Amino acid sequence: MVSGIRWLVGVIMLVAAASPAWADKRVALIVANAAYRNAPLANPLADAGLVAASLRKIGFDTSVVENADLAAFDRALGDFAERARSADIALFYFAGHGFAVSDGLRPVSVLMSTSADVTSASERVLRSGGIPLDDVVQSLSGRARATLIFVDACRNDPRVTRAAGGTGRGFARIETPDNASLFIGLSTRLGETASDGEDGAGSPFARAFAAGITVTGQRIDDVFRGLRDKVRTETSGRQVPDVVQDDLPQGAMVLVREEPSAVAVTQAPQPVANTGTPAGAVTGPVPATIAPDGSKLALSITPPPPPAGAGTITACDRLAGSATDLDKVAPGIEFRAIEPDKARPACEQATAADPQSRRLMFNYGRALDAAEDYAQALVWYRKAADAGSAAGMANIGRLYEDGTGVKKDIGEAVGWYRKSAVAGNSVGMNDLGAMYESGIGVRKDVREAMGWYRKAADAGNAIAMRNIGLLYRDGKGVKRDYGEAMTWYLKSVAAGDATAMTEIGWAHERGLGVPQDARKANDWYRKGALAGDGLGMNNLASSYAHGTGVERDTQQAVEWEIKALQAGNDFAFGQMADKKAAAWPVEFRRAMQAELKARELIDGPVTGRFDAATVDAIHRLANR
């Protein structure tokens, strides 16, 4: 195995539902390859047997092709594409070796036939031995009313890893048709290996997958949560299945309905006019973003329609509504400005009066979130998301990313951000872009990040505008351009972002595309600080402490640094609590200790040395 990465990829071209009566036409093809030269696999045939049995149980006319060479693999795929033409649901499953190789321009995910020499270190040899996953998607998409593709591959094999010089080949982005809903999951996180299981018994993932798809009433995303827990437990945490793409508007695919009913395969919801949508928000399909290299970065985006009767403004809307919620009927309030004591009862009353309103469900979640009742906030965000709230999806992602109210799970966070983004929420777009920029939970891809930031910016998201500016400032994924960075900062400021004011100040302090000017820098730091930006507060404090661009004023420095700490600014906290305070003047450090003593956070002498007691006091001041 070249990469040491095991994949499960699911591509769902339409949202589908089905009944235990199997009145619809369901077809499936399983290709299981184990007999590879020099690197045979023990479990693909067993995995195929498990999956085939489950598929037949839930009504799929299932064919299995074992140990297919390249010609047999290609023939089986072509035949299946024809069978899929008149089907309601077509499902393709591959078990065997599969990894990313270069086609000369970009990495391509290739499913390997038994003709392949999978131990070869040559990209050309590897590429010639299999079928690109892109080709599988293209050949099957649009044939059936709903198409599912699953790839269970890349078991850890030292023979293959040695052939690659000990390096791994990561999962490659799939080129997908426009206007397709996608669900992509991995049987383990990127860069990690997966267990092949005991010989002949099936892999932990295949067993969990085969069991999960037969459960009555479960949506496809719920199936993945369940199998993730099973696999994580069985492998003692060494393998954690992960969802890397979920473009289904609500994850709403249920293979086994609780009550028999005719198959319902529906088109993605069409956008409906929403008088509460902010200017610039996405209200219909958005063309794919084009990267600097000309490639498409993302699929079209279609937000769910707002529910009927969404226009009544309540106290809950005024006290806890969000400006970025596509369902909003009031201007919205910043999260930090929510007063939980007022918002919580107002939203409890509003949801009781209108229990079907996803907008009010989301608002109630925000009120609970602001009250730090994270577990109940998650409950209400999930209710809102289940009803189609893209804003609720984004906030669920944040709770999973932060581990508040739920166990931290970056894979879940990425999945929810992607759902929100595809449903048209600019916060989800921006947060998904941030994951791609940092490489957390997904393969790092700055161009993909830029694509999502631009979509969010087009929808009016001020933070995304600032993030685009930062990419230009740092030359990440684009040519460094301080002038373009400043353009985006100013757009962000115009859209209401306080941190962009601080970034403009930093540009003036450092002379990044503008004349170096400490006074102008402080003017912008002050604007950012007064607008609530913690970094602006910290930078203004530093200027006062050192007398940079302003007259030195130690007391002002202390006041602004305390505000920065209380605003939760990580940089300020690092400066004060991580032994970096020594870089600040001793007069400032003494004054800070004196203030901490006046607040009864320390009781020792004022020395200017930040000892353990001082650092502990700073932790408490910053609520850390």
C-alpha positions, 0 to 999 in steps of 0.5 A: 500500500503506497499511502498507508491511508484507507479511504471510504468515498461516498458520492451521492448525486441526488438526495434519495430515500427508500422504503423496506418494500424496495418498490424502486429499482436499486442496482449495485456493483462491487469490485473486490481486488485482493490478488495483487502481485507482490502485495496481496490483500487479505480482506477485500473479498471478505469485505465485499461479501459483507457489503453484498449481503447487506445491500441485497438485504435492503433491496439492491440487485448486486453484482460482485466482480473479484480480482479484476484486471484492468480490462475486466475492471473497465468492462464491469464499470461500463456494463454497470453504467448501462444498468444504472440508466433506468435505476432509482439508486445505483451504488458502486463499491470498491475494495482493494488498493487505491491511492493518489498518483500524479497525472503530470499536472495534479494528484489523481485518485486511482483505484488499482486493478490486479494488473497493477504493480502496486509496489512500483515507485513510478507514477506512470506505472501506477497510473497505468494500472488502475482507473481514476476515481474521477472517471468512475464519478463521471461515468456513473453520474446522471445515469440513475436518479441517485448514485452512490460510490464507495471506495474502501482501499489503502490498507497499510502495507509495508511493501507498498510503503517501502516502494514509495520511499517510506512516504505516503500518497494522500487522498486527492481532490475529486473532479466532480460534475457541477450541480451534484450533491456530494458526500465523501467520507474516509475510513480513517483521517487523512495521513493515518493508517487503517486496520485491515482486520483479521485475515478473512474476517473483514476490516473493522470499517467494512463490518461497521459499514455493512451493519450501518446501512441496514439500520432503519430510519438512519440518515447517511450522516448518522450512519457515519457517526455510528460507524466512526464510534464503532471503528474508533472503539475497536481500534483503540482510537488508532483509526477514526473514520472521517467525513471530508465532504458533505454537500447534501443540504441536510444529510438527508439520505435514508436507505431504510425508512421506518414506514413503507412508502414509495421511493422519493428521489427529489431535486435539490431545493430551489431558492425562494425569495427571502426578504430577510436575506442580507445584501450580497447573500447567496440566494441561488446556485453560485458558479464554481470559484476559479483558482489562479491556475484556472481550476474549479475549486467548489461546486454550485451552492443552493441554500434551502428555501426559508420556511413559510411564514418566516417574516414575523419579528419576535423578541427572540429575533432582536435579542439573539438573531444573527446577521449571517442567518439567511432566514433572519427577519431582523438585522441581527446582533453580534454574538458577544452582545447577546444578553443571555438573561433576556435572550434565553427566556424570549427564545424559549417563549418564541419556540414554544409559540412557533415550534416549527420555525428553524430560525427561532430554533437557531436563535434559541441555540445562540441564546443558550450558547451565549449563556454557556449552556453548550449541551443544550445549544447543540440540541437546538442547533441540531434541531434547526439544522435538521429543519434546514438551517444553514446557520445552525449547521455552521454553529454545530461545526464550531462546537465540534471544532472547539469541543464545547458541549460535545467531544471535540471532533474535527472531522465532524466540524469539517462535515458540518461546515461543508453542509453549511457552506453548500447550503449558502451560509457565509459563516460555513463557507469562511470556516471551511476555507479556514480548515483548508488554509490550516490543513486541520481536518482536511488536506491543506489546500490554500487555493481551495481555501481562497475559493471558499473565502471568495464565495463567503466574501461574495455573500457579504462575509466581512471576516472572509474579506479580511482572510483574503487580504491576509492571503495576499499579505502573506503570499499564500496561494497567490502572489504577495500583493500588499496593495490587494491586501489593503483593498480587501482589508478596507472592504472588510472594514466597510462590512463591519469587521473590527480585526481588519482595522487592526490589520490596517494598523499593522500594515502602517506600523510595518510599512506593508504597501503603505508608508511606515507611520506609527501614528497612523498605525495607532489610529487604526489600532484604536479604531479596532480596539474601540470596535471590540477587537482584542488584537487591536487592544493588545497592539494599542497597549504595546504602543502605550507601554513602549511609547511607539507613535504615542506618548508613553502611558503605562496606565493606559497600556495596562488598561488596554492589555487587561481589556485584550485579555478579557476579550479573549485575545489569544495573542495577548494571553500568550504575551502575558502568560507564556513568559513573553512578558519580559519583552514588555518594559518593567514599568508596565509589568509592575503596573500590571502586577499592581492592578492584579493586586488591586483586583485581589488576584495576587497578594504578593509583592510587586516586583515586575517579575511574572512569577507563577502566582502572577501567571495564574492570576492572568489565567483567571483574569482571562477566564482560562 
